[in-house]
Amino acid sequence: MNDPDLSNRTVLVTGSARGVGRELLLATADCGAKTAVHYHTSADAAREVAESARDRGAPEAMTVQGDVTDPESVDGLFAAVEAELGDVDVLVNNVGDFAPAHWEELEFDSWNRVLETNVNGTYLCSKRALPSMREADYARIVNVGYASSEKGLVSPKNFPYFVAKAGVLMFTRMLAADTRDDGITVNAVSPYVVENSDEFPEELPRDRPASFDDLINPLLFFLDPDSEYVSGENIEVDGGWLPETV
């Protein structure tokens, strides 16, 4: 599959100063998109990503700060992107905290932060992006899930993350149905363990974690104009993982 032509498209990837978000954003820069590097506290890292995006083909690249769990902050970050780059054509909801601890040991603030960044952040950013997307001839929303979360995966460790990612995938399916007459597609990419993960299990599918390229490939498939009939889907990037145990 050839990379999609994203010339004159504006791409916003939440949490793109580091990690998976950074790599997804730079992949769209390779395709000629105007890119908005979102960050919460990592301003220096975001500026470096914006510079890399320009070097890799983005005609324009900016940084934008905001808290995706706060409605006013979300409105402000979108307004900043719209003022500099134009309406957002592609939104990648990548922000999502996790808490790899037993649920009884979690402080309420940590529990709540996982739910807020994953579910509320995806909801708020998607809601803010939709008015202009509904009027456009092309629009894409891609959410980042977690492998097997839609199958009811649970564990006492990291439990709120599993709940949150199940909610993200339910939201993905709902929003796809709600926007099917508007030329918008809404899909999800759900990795298991990625090369920059904080923790690695003793056994990995295919003896390795997912690479950034493993996540970029389905993203670019979803962004391709020829994928306009693919919506409400979730691609699990897990190497064939069967989660009998977590």
Backbone as CSV, one residue per row, in Angstrom:
resi,resn,N_x,N_y,N_z,CA_x,CA_y,CA_z,C_x,C_y,C_z
1,MET,0.842,-1.194,0.000,0.000,0.000,0.000,0.877,1.242,0.000
2,ASN,0.571,2.164,-0.896,1.287,3.426,-0.936,0.809,4.325,0.200
3,ASP,1.710,5.166,0.682,1.310,6.111,1.719,0.283,7.081,1.163
4,PRO,-0.722,7.448,1.963,-1.730,8.391,1.483,-1.139,9.782,1.291
5,ASP,-1.690,10.521,0.350,-1.288,11.910,0.138,-2.093,12.784,1.093
6,LEU,-1.418,13.361,2.071,-2.090,14.206,3.060,-1.780,15.681,2.855
7,SER,-1.386,16.027,1.651,-1.131,17.429,1.341,-2.371,18.271,1.617
8,ASN,-2.168,19.406,2.241,-3.241,20.342,2.587,-4.183,19.807,3.663
9,ARG,-3.836,18.698,4.289,-4.615,18.184,5.419,-3.945,18.603,6.722
10,THR,-4.755,18.934,7.709,-4.245,19.289,9.025,-4.435,18.115,9.971
11,VAL,-3.336,17.693,10.596,-3.346,16.530,11.488,-3.020,16.983,12.902
12,LEU,-3.858,16.571,13.842,-3.613,16.790,15.267,-3.521,15.436,15.951
13,VAL,-2.382,15.168,16.579,-2.188,13.942,17.349,-2.013,14.344,18.805
14,THR,-2.915,13.920,19.660,-2.775,14.280,21.065,-1.629,13.480,21.692
15,GLY,-0.930,14.135,22.601,0.198,13.477,23.242,1.287,13.087,22.270
16,SER,1.652,14.012,21.370,2.605,13.653,20.308,4.004,14.208,20.542
17,ALA,4.300,14.631,21.749,5.657,15.085,22.044,6.606,13.919,22.261
18,ARG,6.062,12.761,22.579,6.905,11.610,22.899,6.238,10.309,22.428
19,GLY,7.020,9.253,22.417,6.500,7.897,22.286,5.703,7.617,21.030
20,VAL,4.645,6.827,21.205,3.808,6.421,20.079,3.222,7.626,19.364
21,GLY,2.727,8.594,20.113,2.139,9.779,19.494,3.111,10.505,18.592
22,ARG,4.354,10.626,19.036,5.392,11.275,18.224,5.554,10.558,16.891
23,GLU,5.666,9.237,16.938,5.910,8.465,15.723,4.716,8.511,14.774
24,LEU,3.506,8.481,15.328,2.321,8.568,14.471,2.258,9.925,13.783
25,LEU,2.550,10.985,14.522,2.522,12.314,13.927,3.571,12.458,12.833
26,LEU,4.791,11.982,13.088,5.849,12.119,12.086,5.542,11.308,10.827
27,ALA,4.814,10.202,10.985,4.403,9.437,9.807,3.476,10.246,8.918
28,THR,2.624,11.068,9.524,1.749,11.915,8.705,2.527,13.062,8.073
29,ALA,3.582,13.519,8.743,4.451,14.536,8.135,5.118,13.971,6.887
30,ASP,5.509,12.704,6.942,6.092,12.041,5.767,5.132,12.068,4.583
31,CYS,3.830,12.142,4.888,2.803,12.143,3.836,2.406,13.561,3.420
32,GLY,3.110,14.562,3.943,2.874,15.936,3.518,1.837,16.705,4.297
33,ALA,1.410,16.181,5.449,0.374,16.859,6.233,0.937,18.054,7.000
34,LYS,0.077,19.025,7.235,0.365,20.073,8.217,0.117,19.450,9.592
35,THR,1.046,19.619,10.509,0.980,18.854,11.748,0.940,19.746,12.983
36,ALA,0.105,19.342,13.946,0.008,20.005,15.240,0.485,19.035,16.310
37,VAL,1.579,19.385,16.963,2.173,18.548,18.003,1.578,18.972,19.339
38,HIS,0.721,18.142,19.882,0.083,18.470,21.155,0.913,17.949,22.326
39,TYR,0.954,18.759,23.381,1.628,18.342,24.608,0.883,18.932,25.797
40,HIS,1.136,18.368,26.962,0.578,18.897,28.205,1.651,19.640,28.985
41,THR,2.789,18.969,29.217,3.874,19.600,29.968,5.220,19.546,29.244
42,SER,5.341,18.757,28.181,6.636,18.522,27.524,6.865,19.499,26.376
43,ALA,7.013,20.778,26.709,7.129,21.806,25.678,8.394,21.646,24.837
44,ASP,9.528,21.389,25.467,10.782,21.263,24.717,10.734,20.081,23.762
45,ALA,10.224,18.962,24.246,10.128,17.780,23.390,9.189,18.051,22.211
46,ALA,8.103,18.759,22.465,7.151,19.073,21.395,7.795,19.936,20.318
47,ARG,8.599,20.898,20.727,9.276,21.746,19.739,10.231,20.931,18.872
48,GLU,10.910,19.976,19.481,11.806,19.115,18.708,11.035,18.271,17.696
49,VAL,9.850,17.786,18.095,9.031,17.002,17.165,8.553,17.871,16.013
50,ALA,8.145,19.091,16.303,7.704,19.998,15.239,8.830,20.259,14.247
51,GLU,10.054,20.426,14.743,11.198,20.613,13.846,11.423,19.378,12.984
52,SER,11.306,18.201,13.594,11.464,16.955,12.833,10.371,16.816,11.785
53,ALA,9.152,17.232,12.131,8.047,17.149,11.176,8.329,18.013,9.950
54,ARG,8.852,19.206,10.162,9.198,20.068,9.022,10.287,19.423,8.174
55,ASP,11.279,18.849,8.831,12.374,18.205,8.101,11.885,17.025,7.276
56,ARG,10.804,16.399,7.724,10.317,15.186,7.058,9.187,15.447,6.067
57,GLY,8.863,16.715,5.827,7.926,17.009,4.753,6.692,17.783,5.114
58,ALA,6.479,18.068,6.392,5.308,18.865,6.767,5.505,20.304,6.294
59,PRO,4.606,20.840,5.483,4.772,22.233,5.036,4.641,23.222,6.186
60,GLU,3.888,22.852,7.204,3.756,23.664,8.407,3.667,22.721,9.599
61,ALA,4.249,23.138,10.713,4.183,22.352,11.943,4.184,23.308,13.122
62,MET,3.332,23.015,14.081,3.220,23.868,15.256,3.140,23.006,16.499
63,THR,3.357,23.628,17.650,3.111,22.965,18.922,1.886,23.609,19.565
64,VAL,1.170,22.816,20.339,-0.026,23.337,21.000,-0.177,22.643,22.346
65,GLN,-0.364,23.450,23.384,-0.478,22.925,24.739,-1.936,22.797,25.131
66,GLY,-2.239,21.803,25.953,-3.603,21.679,26.442,-3.795,20.446,27.292
67,ASP,-4.786,20.507,28.154,-5.194,19.378,28.989,-6.439,18.773,28.358
68,VAL,-6.323,17.565,27.825,-7.434,16.972,27.083,-8.593,16.579,27.989
69,THR,-8.429,16.650,29.293,-9.530,16.319,30.212,-10.334,17.546,30.613
70,ASP,-9.951,18.719,30.130,-10.612,19.965,30.506,-11.283,20.579,29.275
71,PRO,-12.599,20.758,29.289,-13.299,21.251,28.095,-12.783,22.597,27.594
72,GLU,-12.519,23.539,28.479,-12.036,24.848,28.046,-10.646,24.747,27.427
73,SER,-9.792,23.907,28.009,-8.455,23.725,27.460,-8.513,23.072,26.081
74,VAL,-9.390,22.101,25.920,-9.555,21.453,24.613,-10.034,22.457,23.580
75,ASP,-10.985,23.286,23.942,-11.473,24.303,23.015,-10.342,25.249,22.622
76,GLY,-9.512,25.613,23.598,-8.414,26.521,23.314,-7.363,25.911,22.404
77,LEU,-7.045,24.652,22.602,-6.006,24.041,21.763,-6.509,23.871,20.335
78,PHE,-7.783,23.525,20.165,-8.325,23.421,18.811,-8.378,24.789,18.145
79,ALA,-8.760,25.826,18.897,-8.809,27.173,18.342,-7.425,27.621,17.878
80,ALA,-6.388,27.250,18.636,-5.031,27.615,18.247,-4.626,26.916,16.956
81,VAL,-4.963,25.632,16.828,-4.638,24.894,15.611,-5.396,25.474,14.419
82,GLU,-6.660,25.746,14.601,-7.479,26.285,13.513,-6.961,27.639,13.038
83,ALA,-6.500,28.454,13.972,-6.005,29.782,13.613,-4.722,29.714,12.795
84,GLU,-3.885,28.716,13.056,-2.580,28.634,12.389,-2.564,27.679,11.208
85,LEU,-3.262,26.556,11.329,-3.178,25.522,10.286,-4.492,25.271,9.562
86,GLY,-5.591,25.784,10.094,-6.895,25.509,9.517,-7.614,24.408,10.283
87,ASP,-8.817,24.086,9.837,-9.622,23.067,10.513,-8.889,21.728,10.552
88,VAL,-9.125,20.990,11.631,-8.484,19.689,11.798,-9.181,18.663,10.892
89,ASP,-8.418,18.059,9.999,-8.935,17.018,9.110,-8.738,15.627,9.691
90,VAL,-7.644,15.453,10.424,-7.310,14.157,11.023,-7.032,14.364,12.508
91,LEU,-7.768,13.653,13.335,-7.550,13.670,14.780,-7.151,12.274,15.219
92,VAL,-6.015,12.176,15.882,-5.588,10.914,16.483,-5.617,11.095,17.994
93,ASN,-6.531,10.384,18.645,-6.657,10.455,20.104,-5.704,9.443,20.725
94,ASN,-4.523,9.926,21.065,-3.459,9.058,21.553,-3.261,9.149,23.064
95,VAL,-3.637,10.273,23.672,-3.401,10.447,25.110,-4.183,9.403,25.905
96,GLY,-3.536,8.818,26.896,-4.213,7.866,27.763,-3.268,7.323,28.814
97,ASP,-3.406,7.801,30.038,-2.557,7.320,31.127,-2.893,5.870,31.478
98,PHE,-1.949,5.203,32.115,-2.219,3.878,32.659,-1.622,3.799,34.057
99,ALA,-2.042,2.804,34.819,-1.613,2.683,36.212,-1.364,1.215,36.513
100,PRO,-0.150,0.719,36.267,0.134,-0.713,36.425,0.334,-1.116,37.883
101,ALA,-0.741,-1.055,38.628,-0.719,-1.447,40.034,-2.028,-2.144,40.362
102,HIS,-2.051,-2.890,41.462,-3.276,-3.547,41.907,-4.325,-2.481,42.212
103,TRP,-5.554,-2.744,41.852,-6.604,-1.716,41.940,-6.796,-1.192,43.361
104,GLU,-6.601,-2.052,44.381,-6.778,-1.603,45.759,-5.660,-0.677,46.218
105,GLU,-4.543,-0.728,45.534,-3.405,0.101,45.914,-3.412,1.462,45.231
106,LEU,-4.321,1.660,44.290,-4.362,2.919,43.551,-5.040,4.014,44.368
107,GLU,-4.432,5.189,44.380,-5.109,6.357,44.933,-6.229,6.757,43.971
108,PHE,-7.250,7.395,44.528,-8.388,7.777,43.686,-7.959,8.686,42.544
109,ASP,-7.017,9.597,42.817,-6.566,10.508,41.763,-5.967,9.739,40.590
110,SER,-5.207,8.679,40.880,-4.615,7.875,39.808,-5.693,7.119,39.040
111,TRP,-6.615,6.514,39.766,-7.747,5.817,39.145,-8.492,6.761,38.201
112,ASN,-8.805,7.938,38.722,-9.596,8.893,37.955,-8.830,9.421,36.747
113,ARG,-7.530,9.625,36.914,-6.724,10.160,35.820,-6.711,9.198,34.639
114,VAL,-6.644,7.909,34.910,-6.659,6.925,33.826,-7.972,7.007,33.050
115,LEU,-9.078,7.057,33.765,-10.382,7.138,33.101,-10.549,8.460,32.358
116,GLU,-10.121,9.542,32.978,-10.313,10.858,32.371,-9.482,11.033,31.104
117,THR,-8.200,10.659,31.151,-7.355,10.887,29.975,-7.771,9.996,28.811
118,ASN,-8.154,8.768,29.092,-8.526,7.856,28.016,-9.933,8.119,27.486
119,VAL,-10.916,8.110,28.357,-12.306,8.214,27.909,-12.721,9.669,27.704
120,ASN,-12.562,10.483,28.725,-12.990,11.882,28.609,-12.171,12.632,27.559
121,GLY,-10.866,12.361,27.509,-10.043,13.034,26.518,-10.457,12.701,25.097
122,THR,-10.724,11.428,24.845,-11.181,11.019,23.517,-12.518,11.650,23.176
123,TYR,-13.423,11.666,24.144,-14.744,12.269,23.949,-14.640,13.768,23.673
124,LEU,-13.900,14.491,24.509,-13.836,15.950,24.379,-13.172,16.377,23.070
125,CYS,-12.062,15.741,22.717,-11.379,16.123,21.486,-12.207,15.772,20.253
126,SER,-12.834,14.613,20.261,-13.678,14.224,19.120,-14.860,15.176,18.982
127,LYS,-15.490,15.489,20.088,-16.646,16.392,20.043,-16.263,17.754,19.493
128,ARG,-15.087,18.246,19.891,-14.647,19.575,19.428,-14.268,19.542,17.952
129,ALA,-13.759,18.432,17.474,-13.342,18.338,16.076,-14.519,18.181,15.116
130,LEU,-15.621,17.635,15.585,-16.686,17.196,14.684,-17.385,18.298,13.886
131,PRO,-17.692,19.458,14.451,-18.450,20.437,13.647,-17.809,20.750,12.297
132,SER,-16.522,21.031,12.266,-15.874,21.322,10.985,-15.710,20.056,10.155
133,MET,-15.490,18.918,10.806,-15.350,17.668,10.067,-16.630,17.310,9.328
134,ARG,-17.757,17.578,9.946,-19.042,17.245,9.301,-19.263,18.059,8.022
135,GLU,-18.600,19.192,7.907,-18.754,20.051,6.731,-17.683,19.796,5.681
136,ALA,-16.702,18.963,6.002,-15.573,18.737,5.091,-15.844,17.579,4.139
137,ASP,-15.009,17.486,3.094,-15.142,16.367,2.153,-14.297,15.173,2.563
138,TYR,-13.494,15.344,3.600,-12.619,14.279,4.084,-12.359,14.540,5.556
139,ALA,-12.509,13.520,6.397,-12.182,13.658,7.814,-11.964,12.276,8.411
140,ARG,-10.998,12.190,9.303,-10.645,10.915,9.929,-10.411,11.121,11.423
141,ILE,-10.940,10.202,12.222,-10.614,10.111,13.639,-10.081,8.709,13.893
142,VAL,-8.917,8.632,14.516,-8.331,7.338,14.870,-8.025,7.369,16.367
143,ASN,-8.589,6.416,17.085,-8.376,6.315,18.526,-7.377,5.200,18.833
144,VAL,-6.624,5.378,19.894,-5.665,4.352,20.311,-6.289,3.544,21.441
145,GLY,-6.486,2.247,21.186,-7.074,1.357,22.176,-6.017,0.475,22.814
146,TYR,-6.441,-0.710,23.228,-5.526,-1.693,23.798,-6.010,-3.074,23.374
147,ALA,-5.079,-3.913,22.964,-5.428,-5.231,22.436,-6.253,-6.038,23.433
148,SER,-7.333,-6.611,22.931,-8.251,-7.500,23.668,-9.140,-6.792,24.680
149,SER,-9.064,-5.459,24.776,-9.917,-4.780,25.756,-11.392,-4.873,25.383
150,GLU,-11.700,-4.987,24.090,-13.105,-5.111,23.720,-13.631,-6.533,23.949
151,LYS,-12.750,-7.441,24.305,-13.163,-8.813,24.621,-13.407,-8.993,26.122
152,GLY,-13.404,-7.910,26.861,-13.649,-7.999,28.295,-12.417,-8.360,29.095
153,LEU,-11.227,-8.052,28.561,-9.996,-8.339,29.279,-9.963,-7.595,30.613
154,VAL,-9.736,-8.321,31.683,-9.651,-7.696,33.007,-8.523,-8.329,33.816
155,SER,-8.033,-7.577,34.754,-7.024,-8.055,35.681,-7.031,-7.127,36.883
156,PRO,-6.740,-7.620,38.096,-6.643,-6.723,39.247,-5.567,-5.657,39.059
157,LYS,-4.537,-5.974,38.277,-3.492,-5.004,37.976,-3.881,-4.193,36.750
158,ASN,-3.804,-2.876,36.870,-4.097,-1.969,35.749,-5.566,-1.983,35.340
159,PHE,-6.437,-2.336,36.263,-7.854,-2.505,35.940,-8.500,-1.267,35.323
160,PRO,-8.303,-0.052,35.863,-8.980,1.097,35.249,-8.566,1.332,33.801
161,TYR,-7.354,0.926,33.432,-6.911,1.078,32.050,-7.721,0.184,31.120
162,PHE,-7.961,-1.060,31.566,-8.777,-1.966,30.752,-10.192,-1.425,30.591
163,VAL,-10.757,-0.913,31.676,-12.095,-0.323,31.619,-12.113,0.860,30.649
164,ALA,-11.103,1.718,30.776,-11.048,2.915,29.944,-10.907,2.578,28.463
165,LYS,-10.033,1.636,28.143,-9.836,1.303,26.740,-11.046,0.584,26.151
166,ALA,-11.757,-0.196,26.961,-13.023,-0.766,26.484,-13.992,0.355,26.147
167,GLY,-14.015,1.385,26.977,-14.870,2.536,26.705,-14.465,3.267,25.436
168,VAL,-13.165,3.399,25.206,-12.686,4.050,23.981,-13.162,3.293,22.744
169,LEU,-13.111,1.971,22.789,-13.530,1.191,21.626,-15.043,1.222,21.437
170,MET,-15.797,1.248,22.531,-17.250,1.425,22.415,-17.571,2.793,21.812
171,PHE,-16.860,3.808,22.258,-17.049,5.154,21.718,-16.718,5.191,20.232
172,THR,-15.671,4.471,19.837,-15.280,4.410,18.427,-16.416,3.864,17.569
173,ARG,-17.003,2.768,17.995,-18.101,2.163,17.228,-19.316,3.083,17.186
174,MET,-19.647,3.704,18.310,-20.788,4.616,18.354,-20.583,5.797,17.419
175,LEU,-19.393,6.400,17.494,-19.137,7.595,16.696,-19.084,7.270,15.207
176,ALA,-18.594,6.099,14.868,-18.596,5.688,13.462,-20.019,5.631,12.926
177,ALA,-20.921,5.074,13.709,-22.317,5.004,13.287,-22.951,6.394,13.211
178,ASP,-22.589,7.247,14.150,-23.193,8.577,14.218,-22.705,9.499,13.108
179,THR,-21.556,9.170,12.490,-20.989,10.049,11.457,-20.975,9.393,10.078
180,ARG,-21.680,8.293,9.922,-21.572,7.538,8.671,-22.117,8.300,7.471
181,ASP,-22.973,9.290,7.678,-23.520,10.063,6.566,-22.781,11.380,6.357
182,ASP,-21.658,11.555,7.057,-20.942,12.830,7.011,-19.580,12.733,6.338
183,GLY,-19.246,11.588,5.763,-17.954,11.445,5.119,-16.794,11.294,6.081
184,ILE,-17.095,11.020,7.341,-16.074,10.848,8.373,-15.898,9.356,8.639
185,THR,-14.676,8.927,8.862,-14.470,7.568,9.366,-13.852,7.651,10.753
186,VAL,-14.242,6.709,11.602,-13.750,6.646,12.982,-13.308,5.207,13.242
187,ASN,-12.047,5.030,13.538,-11.494,3.694,13.736,-10.512,3.697,14.903
188,ALA,-9.991,2.530,15.213,-9.052,2.399,16.333,-7.888,1.489,15.966
189,VAL,-6.750,1.785,16.550,-5.565,0.936,16.484,-5.231,0.537,17.919
190,SER,-5.147,-0.763,18.169,-5.001,-1.256,19.547,-3.774,-2.152,19.686
191,PRO,-2.681,-1.600,20.205,-1.491,-2.423,20.414,-1.556,-3.211,21.712
192,TYR,-0.697,-4.204,21.801,-0.462,-4.923,23.063,0.758,-4.273,23.719
193,VAL,1.931,-4.783,23.495,3.156,-4.190,24.025,3.927,-3.555,22.871
194,VAL,4.364,-2.315,23.074,5.059,-1.562,22.033,6.523,-1.408,22.436
195,GLU,7.357,-1.133,21.468,8.802,-1.085,21.720,9.213,-0.095,22.798
196,ASN,8.397,0.927,23.076,8.750,1.893,24.115,7.966,1.664,25.403
197,SER,7.313,0.515,25.547,6.516,0.247,26.748,7.390,0.253,28.005
198,ASP,6.773,0.606,29.135,7.497,0.649,30.404,7.740,-0.746,30.973
199,GLU,6.855,-1.689,30.650,6.985,-3.050,31.163,6.849,-4.047,30.018
200,PHE,7.602,-5.147,30.119,7.540,-6.191,29.108,7.280,-7.532,29.787
201,PRO,6.323,-8.301,29.281,6.084,-9.638,29.845,7.245,-10.573,29.517
202,GLU,7.303,-11.689,30.227,8.386,-12.646,29.982,8.320,-13.235,28.579
203,GLU,7.103,-13.444,28.071,6.942,-13.993,26.738,6.176,-12.999,25.873
204,LEU,6.700,-12.734,24.691,6.074,-11.819,23.744,5.709,-12.562,22.469
205,PRO,4.574,-12.239,21.860,4.245,-12.844,20.568,5.353,-12.564,19.556
206,ARG,5.757,-13.586,18.847,6.792,-13.465,17.811,8.133,-12.985,18.384
207,ASP,8.258,-13.111,19.717,9.510,-12.796,20.416,9.914,-11.336,20.336
208,ARG,8.936,-10.464,20.175,9.265,-9.037,20.167,8.019,-8.208,20.439
209,PRO,8.201,-6.989,20.913,7.055,-6.087,21.014,6.699,-5.516,19.647
210,ALA,5.561,-4.861,19.569,5.198,-4.160,18.340,6.161,-2.994,18.125
211,SER,6.579,-2.815,16.902,7.402,-1.658,16.550,6.485,-0.476,16.256
212,PHE,7.073,0.706,16.200,6.281,1.872,15.820,5.705,1.700,14.416
213,ASP,6.489,1.105,13.521,5.998,0.886,12.156,4.780,-0.030,12.145
214,ASP,4.722,-0.980,13.068,3.564,-1.868,13.143,2.284,-1.088,13.440
215,LEU,2.403,0.016,14.139,1.247,0.857,14.441,0.992,1.880,13.339
216,ILE,2.050,2.327,12.716,1.901,3.331,11.658,1.160,2.754,10.455
217,ASN,1.430,1.507,10.113,0.811,0.922,8.916,-0.715,0.939,8.966
218,PRO,-1.372,0.473,10.048,-2.835,0.570,10.068,-3.334,2.006,10.145
219,LEU,-2.574,2.878,10.815,-2.985,4.289,10.832,-3.071,4.838,9.416
220,LEU,-2.036,4.630,8.624,-2.041,5.174,7.269,-3.115,4.519,6.405
221,PHE,-3.404,3.249,6.656,-4.525,2.608,5.954,-5.831,3.333,6.251
222,PHE,-6.077,3.636,7.516,-7.310,4.336,7.886,-7.363,5.746,7.282
223,LEU,-6.205,6.393,7.138,-6.179,7.766,6.629,-6.293,7.846,5.116
224,ASP,-6.081,6.746,4.441,-6.139,6.738,2.986,-7.543,7.100,2.505
225,PRO,-7.659,8.002,1.540,-8.989,8.322,1.000,-9.736,7.115,0.463
226,ASP,-9.003,6.098,-0.006,-9.648,4.901,-0.535,-10.247,4.016,0.565
227,SER,-9.993,4.364,1.832,-10.556,3.591,2.951,-11.836,4.225,3.491
228,GLU,-12.530,4.967,2.655,-13.671,5.746,3.111,-14.847,4.887,3.587
229,TYR,-14.886,3.596,3.211,-15.994,2.739,3.639,-15.642,1.918,4.875
230,VAL,-14.434,2.106,5.369,-13.974,1.381,6.559,-14.142,2.291,7.769
231,SER,-15.118,1.985,8.603,-15.369,2.821,9.776,-15.943,1.955,10.893
232,GLY,-15.590,2.317,12.124,-16.031,1.546,13.276,-15.184,0.319,13.530
233,GLU,-14.025,0.260,12.888,-13.173,-0.931,12.989,-12.040,-0.728,13.991
234,ASN,-11.534,-1.842,14.484,-10.425,-1.838,15.429,-9.389,-2.847,14.960
235,ILE,-8.198,-2.373,14.664,-7.108,-3.269,14.282,-6.234,-3.506,15.506
236,GLU,-6.175,-4.760,15.934,-5.331,-5.120,17.064,-3.925,-5.451,16.566
237,VAL,-2.965,-4.756,17.103,-1.569,-4.939,16.708,-0.875,-5.668,17.849
238,ASP,-1.046,-6.991,17.866,-0.606,-7.763,19.031,0.186,-9.009,18.678
239,GLY,0.490,-9.203,17.400,1.296,-10.342,17.001,0.641,-11.701,17.188
240,GLY,-0.689,-11.708,17.405,-1.385,-12.976,17.631,-1.510,-13.362,19.085
241,TRP,-1.448,-12.370,19.951,-1.509,-12.607,21.405,-2.882,-13.142,21.820
242,LEU,-2.874,-14.207,22.618,-4.082,-14.717,23.248,-3.966,-14.477,24.765
243,PRO,-4.758,-13.571,25.315,-4.551,-13.145,26.712,-5.279,-14.046,27.718
244,GLU,-4.925,-15.321,27.778,-5.505,-16.138,28.838,-5.078,-15.629,30.216
245,THR,-3.865,-15.119,30.288,-3.399,-14.494,31.527,-2.807,-13.152,31.194
246,VAL,-2.816,-12.238,32.151,-2.303,-10.882,31.945,-1.162,-10.642,32.911
